[in-house]
Amino acid sequence: MTAPQVTLATAHEHGLTTDEFAQIETILGRTPTFEELGVFSVMWSEHCSYKSSRVHLKTLPTTGPRVLQGPGENAGALDVGDGVAVVFKIESHNHPSFVEPFQGAATGVGGILRDIFTMGARPIANLNSLHFGRPEHARTPFLVRGVVAGIGHYGNCIGVPTVGGEVHFDPGYDHNILVNAFTLGVVASDRIFRAAADGPGNSVLYVGSKTGRDGIHGASLLASAEFDAESETKRPTVQVGDPFTEKLLLEACLELMSPAYSEHLVGIQDMGAAGLTSSSTEMASRSGTGIDLDLSRVPLRERVVTPYEMLLSESQERMLLVVHRGSEEIVQELFRKWDLDAEVIGTVTDSQRLRATFEGRLVVDIPIDPLTDGAPALNRPAAEAAEQETPRLVLADLPEPVDYGEALLQLLASPNLCSREWVYRQYDAYVGGGTIVRPGSDAAVVRLPGTEKAIAISVDSMARFCAIDPYVGMVSAVAESARNLAASGAEPIGVTNCLNFGNPEKPEVMWQFQQAVQGLHDACVAFGTPVVSGNVSFYNETEGSSIPPSPVIGMVGLLEDASQHVTQWFKGDGDAIVLLGRNHEELGGSEYVATAHHQVRGTLPWIDLDVERRLIDVLRAGAREGLLRSAHDVSAGGLAIALAECCITSESSARHGARIDLEDGLRPDALLFGESHGRAVVSARRRHLTRLRELADRAEVPIAVIGEVRGQRLEIGELVALGVDEMHTRWSEAFAGLLGEE
Amino acid sequence: MRWGVVTFPGSNDDAQTAFVLEGLLGEKVARLWHKDTTLGALDAVVLPGGFSYGDYLRCGAMARFSPIMSAVEGFAADGGLVIGVCNGFQILCEAGLLPGALVRNRDLRFLCQRTHVRVEDTDTAFTNRCRRGEVLDIPIKHGEGCYVADAATLDALETGRQIVLRYCDAEGRVTAGSNPNGSLGSIAGVRNARGNVFGMMPHPEYAAEWLVGGEDGRKIFLSMVASGGVSSDAVVSATRSKVVSGP
C-alpha cells in the first residue's frame, strides 16, 4: 500500500496554511511524506502547539515556594509538606462531548487521569465543570444525560471519586457545550516522574491498549477548528473509553513507579492528543534527544492499520515509556502481570530527530525542535468588539418583586441555582475512602493519605460575568474559588485553568482571551496562588457564533488539620448567624436579573482583591480556631440564596431554619439577591462571637450578627418567611424537571 | 483474626477494605491476587467492591471464573466466613454461593448516596454486634444493586431468616421511598443457609471512620471478628446467649 502523494492541497486538507506548508518544506529541504505531513499537522494544530496562546500564557505567575512542577509537564505539582505533593490539572473535552456526549465526556476523564498518574501520583479526586445550552433546547437533556453518565462511567469504574464540580446552563452553549475535567493526585514529593527520554540507547516501550483507527485527528483536529453542520459526521473521530483497561494501566504504572521497580524507568508520558506522535516528540524534546520508532512493532487492534494511522491514532489507555537498556524484560513482565501489552517499539537516539520506519521503510524523519518548541507561535491581533459596550442596568426601571418569598423560591428552582444532586448521585464520591466533604458544599475536601492534612478543591467559572467583562469575570471566578476554599477552612495554594474561547483568528475573541489571562494573572498574584498547569480550548464556535468567553479555574487549598474542615450548612439551633463583608447595591450581571428579568447586563459588582484576601484570612483563622460551625460564601443568587442554602443543603435530614434581620438601607432586591463580592455567611456559638469579632476587626472585615439558627423556617425581616421543607423540595426537584423527568 | 482480601482486575475497594481491617481494627490482612489458587491459613475472606473485568459482561460473571474463586468456594464449603460487598456480592451470586441476582437499579442509573439499612437478624456471624432492628447508616454506590430472586427463593430466604439487612429510612421503617434501587423485599444483604457466606450492597468499609462517612460499618467487621471466623452453627450458639436482642 502506498501513501498518497503530498501536495499543497493535501496540506490544506490537514488544516495547514500555505505558509506553514512552505515552512515544512524548508525545514525538511524536500516535500514531506504523507506520514510527515500528518505529524506536522497535529503537532502544529492549535490543540497541541498552543500557537495562539503561548505568548500570553508565559505571563502568568507560575512560581512559588510550593511549586515542584509548573506548566510544561503533564500536570503541575505542589509541595504540601510531610514529604507529600499534590499533582493536578484541568483539561477540556468540549467538541468530542458535543458530538458524542457519553464517550466524549468519559474519555475526557480518562485523559486527565492519565496526565496525573503519568507523574507517579495516585488520583484521589475528580471534579468537573460543565456548561450546557438552555434546558429548553431540544438537545440539552440528551447532552446532560450523556455527559453525566459518561463521567460517572469512567470515574466510577476506574475507582477515583468524583467529589465536586459545577453545572451551568446558558443559551450561549446551545451549539457548543463545555466539558472540563479536573483530577488531583498524590505522590511522595521526591518521587515525581517526568516525561523525559534521556539516555541514547535506552528503549522506548509501548504499554496499554492496542492501537486502533479510532480518534484519528480526534482531539487535535476536532478541537482546532470550528463546528459546522457536518460536525455530527465527525462522530467516528471521537475515541471510545475503556476504564477497565485504564484501571489496569493505572495500577501497573504506579507499581512500575514504586521503589521496587522505579530504577528501571527513565520517563513516561501518556498518549493523549496526537497519540504516539506527540508523546514521542515531546519526550525527546524535553531531553534534547531523538527517538527512532519501528512502527511494525506497535500492538494493533485490527489487521490493517497504516503507519500514518499508527502515528496519529488517539486510541485511549496507552502510555509511552523510556526504560533503561537491559530493563525491558523486567518491565514487560510487570505489565504482563496486569494482562497488558508492553512492546519495545523504539530507541532513544542522540539525533534530535523523530524517525519512524515501517516494514524497513523510513516514513518519518523530522528534526524534533520545529515540532515542539520551534512550532509556530502567533501573536494574533486583538480588539474589543465594537458592540461589546455593556447595556446599562437602570435599577429604577426594574420593578421589585411583589412577593420576595416567591422570588426566592423561583431562584432556588432556577437552572443555575437548583440542587445538582441529580448529577452527583451518579458519581461515586466515596471510593478510595478519603472524601471528607462530598459534593454539595462550597468545596470538596479530601484527606491526604498518611497525614493529618486535607486538600480542598473548588472548580469555578463565572460565565455570566465573563460575558459582560472577561477581565472582571475571570478575577471574580478566582476570588470565588478562593472564598470557597477558605469557607471550607483551607488556605488556597495553587491554580490550574482551562480557558474556553471561540475562534482565536477573530480579534474580538483574542481580546476576550487576553483580558481573561490578565485577570487570571492579577488575581493569582493577589492570592499568591501560582498557576501550575492548564489547557486552552479555542474554536468553541458553531457556524460563526462563538461561546461566551468561559475561563474555568480549579483552585486547590490546604488544610493542615483535616478535622478543622467546615461545611456550609447550619448545624444547630441557637447558633448566631454572622455576615462577614459588606452589602452593596449591586445587581448588575446577577442571576436574579437574569432569571427574573431575563437580562444579562449591568455593571458587574466591584471587586477588591485586598478585601477578598482579608476575608479569606478571617475565614481561615475562624476555622483553625474552631469558631465556625458553618461557613458559606455569598455568590450567585446573593445573600438570600446563601442563607437558604445554609438551611437546606445538609446531607442529613437535620436541616435548620433561621431568623434574619438586615439593617442596610439598600433596595431590598439588591440586598437579597445582589452578588457583591467579599462576603460570607458563617454561624457560630454565641460564646465564640467575641473572638470572631476580634479576628474580623483585626483584618478590617465588616462583621455583623444578622440572626440566629432556629426552627424550620427561613425568615428574613418582613420580606421572606418560607418553610425549610418547602425550599428544599423546590430546590431539590428542579433539576429533574429541567430534563423533563419526574 | 486472619483476613484475606481478594483483588480482581478492576477491584476498587480492596485497598480501603484492607485499610479498615488492618489500620483501624488491627486485624491481620493478606492481600490475595485473582490468579492465586490457594488462600493460605485464613479465618475470613472478603470479596471487595469495584468493577471486576470492567463489569463489561454481567457484573461478576467473569470474576467468578478467576482461579482464586475455586479456593474461595472450597473455603466456604469448609465453613469459612466469606463476605462480598457490592461487586463482591454480585460475584457471590454469580458463583452460586448466594441465592438471587443483582440487576440494574430501578431508575437505570448509578446511585451514590448515604442509605439506612435495618438489621433483621443478629444471630449471624456478620451482625452479632448489632441490635435487632438497629438502623445502620452506610453508603451505597452501584449501578446494579437491585436484588431479585424468584418467589420460592424469596420465601425460603424469609423462612430461613437469611435476609440480614433491608433498606429503610432513618427511623427504621421499610417503605417504598426508602428502597433506593428497587430490590425485592428491600433486601440489602443476604446470607446463605449455612450462615457463613454473606453479601451486601452497602459499603461498610466506607462507614468506618467519623471523619469520612461515620462508623456504623465497623459493626459488620467487628461481628465477624467476634464470631472468630468459625462456622455459623457454632457462632449462633456462641453469640445467642450474649446478644441482647431488640432495640
Chai-1 contact restraints between the chains, C-beta under 6 A:
chainA,res_idxA,chainB,res_idxB,connection_type,confidence,min_distance_angstrom,max_distance_angstrom,comment,restraint_id
A,G152,B,F110,contact,1.0,0.0,6.0,A-B,restraint_1
A,N156,B,F110,contact,1.0,0.0,6.0,A-B,restraint_2
A,C157,B,F51,contact,1.0,0.0,6.0,A-B,restraint_3
A,G159,B,N12,contact,1.0,0.0,6.0,A-B,restraint_4
A,F244,B,G10,contact,1.0,0.0,6.0,A-B,restraint_5
A,F244,B,G54,contact,1.0,0.0,6.0,A-B,restraint_6
A,K247,B,G10,contact,1.0,0.0,6.0,A-B,restraint_7
A,L248,B,P9,contact,1.0,0.0,6.0,A-B,restraint_8
A,R425,B,L111,contact,1.0,0.0,6.0,A-B,restraint_9
A,R425,B,C112,contact,1.0,0.0,6.0,A-B,restraint_10
A,R425,B,Q113,contact,1.0,0.0,6.0,A-B,restraint_11
A,Q426,B,R109,contact,1.0,0.0,6.0,A-B,restraint_12
A,Q426,B,F110,contact,1.0,0.0,6.0,A-B,restraint_13
A,D428,B,C112,contact,1.0,0.0,6.0,A-B,restraint_14
A,D428,B,K141,contact,1.0,0.0,6.0,A-B,restraint_15
A,A429,B,C112,contact,1.0,0.0,6.0,A-B,restraint_16
A,Y430,B,P139,contact,1.0,0.0,6.0,A-B,restraint_17
A,Y430,B,K141,contact,1.0,0.0,6.0,A-B,restraint_18
A,Y430,B,Y206,contact,1.0,0.0,6.0,A-B,restraint_19
A,V431,B,N12,contact,1.0,0.0,6.0,A-B,restraint_20
A,G433,B,Q16,contact,1.0,0.0,6.0,A-B,restraint_21
A,I436,B,L211,contact,1.0,0.0,6.0,A-B,restraint_22
A,I436,B,V212,contact,1.0,0.0,6.0,A-B,restraint_23
